[in-house]
Amino acid sequence: MITLYGIKNCDCIKKARKWLDENRREYRFHDVRINGIKTETIAIWIDQIGWDRVLNKRSTSWRNLDNAVQQAVNAENVTSLLQENPTLIKRPVLDVNGIISVGFNIDAYRRIFN
């Protein structure tokens, strides 16, 4: 099963969805802004790839956070921060049968699906 997590109006999500569609990959899209995200799901991502890769410190959402909140983020509290602010999740998150990857890169997608 393939699940693509993100926000529908994100350019990277649009590119990933287009690639998946053009390559005839069936997937489920999960909009984290509309549908939210479970703590357990975030924990799986963090266990596999690390919280520093899941948290998008380049996002507008990150820049809009209070500096004290930014400085206090750590492995113990990042899951709740991401659940409360799903736009802080780096996009897209691709789950292919439980294997997680973050970000869109054509070469990486080719490797994942070939």
GITABEL-V308982 format. One record per backbone hydrogen bond with DSSP energy under -0.5 kcal/mol. CO is the residue of the C=O (numbers start at 0). NH is the residue of the N-H. Records with the same first field share a line. If there is no record, write none. Layout:
CO=NH / NH
//
This chain:
0=96
1=27
2=4 / 94
3=29
4=91 / 92
5=31 / 32
6=9
9=13
10=14
11=15
12=16
13=17
14=18
15=19
16=20
17=21
18=22
19=24
20=23
23=25
27=3 / 29
28=30
29=5 / 31
30=34
31=35
37=41
38=42
39=43
40=44
41=45
42=46
43=47
44=48 / 49
45=49
49=52 / 53
50=54
53=89
54=56
55=58
58=62
59=63
60=64
61=64
65=68 / 69
66=70
67=71
68=72
69=72
73=76 / 77
76=80
77=81
78=82
79=83
80=84
84=87
85=88
87=55
91=93 / 102
92=4 / 94
93=95 / 100
94=2 / 96
95=98
97=99
98=95
100=93
102=104
104=108
105=109
106=110
107=111
108=112
109=113
//
